[in-house]
């Protein structure tokens, strides 16, 4: 699974994160559906999924997911699973630190 590092965010901020699958798609292939899940990579948060705010949106090769709140000092691992128009299942994971 490919990994990216997102910039950190303050706990009071809502931020949109973009997962870009362009390098994994064939010409003309797009994202048909996607989902993003959050777990803790380091630190303690009894409910890491609560950082996910609303549904993701897809456009072409990109999936955008808003994240909000979070526990100060925790590093979250956000995993985006995408199904493409060519029936591929792709994943990108990103690390996000809450300040």
N, C-alpha and C positions, 0 to 999 in steps of 0.2 A: 504494500500500500504506500503510495506517495504521501509525503507529509509537507506541510507548510507551517510557517510561524506567523501568527497574526500579531500586530502591535498590541500592547497592553491597553486596558481600559479601566477607568475609574469605576468603582462599584455603583455610583449613581448615574452612570451614562448608559444609554441604549445605543448600540452600534450595529451597523450592517456589515456582515462578513461575506466575502465573495470566494466561492470555490470555483476555480476555472479548469475545466476539463479539456480545453482546446487541444493540448498535445496528445490526448488519448483518443480523439475522434477522427474518423475518416472524413474526407471532403463531403459536405452535405449532411453529415450525421449531426443530430441534435439530441439534447436531453429531453426525454419524454416525461419522466417523473423523477422525483428525488425526495430524500428525507435526511434530516440532520439529527443526530443524537449527541448528548453531552455526558461525559463521565469525568471524574476527577483523575488527573494525572499525578498531581502531588498536592498535599494539603488535605484538609478535611471539609467536606460539604456533604451533609446527609441527604441532600436533594439536588444533585448537580443538574438534573434535567430542567429545573426551574429557571436556568439561565436562558433557555430557548424562549424567544418571544414571538408568538404567532407562527404562521406557516411560512415555509420557504417559497421563493419564487424562482422560476427558471426562464432563461432567455438565451437561446442559441446554445453556447457551450458553457454557460455560467449558471451557478445556483447561488442565490443570495439568501442569507438567513440573518434575521435580527437577533441580537442577544442583549440581555438586560440584567441589571443587578449583579449577583454573584457574591462570593465570600472573599473578602480582602486576603491576599496572600495565597490564594488557591490558583493552581495552574489547571485549566480545563483542557480536555482532549475532545474536540468536536469532530465527529466522523460523518461525512456526507456520502451517502450511497445513491448513485444515479443509475437509472435505466435509460438506455439510449434508443433512438429510433431504429438502430440496427440490432436491438435486443442484447446489447452488451450490458453487464453489470459492472460499474466502476466505482471505486472508492478513493476519496481524498480525506486526509485527516489534518487538522490544524490545532496548534497549541495557542491558548489564550490565557494570559495572566491578568487577574483582577487586582487592581491597586487600591 
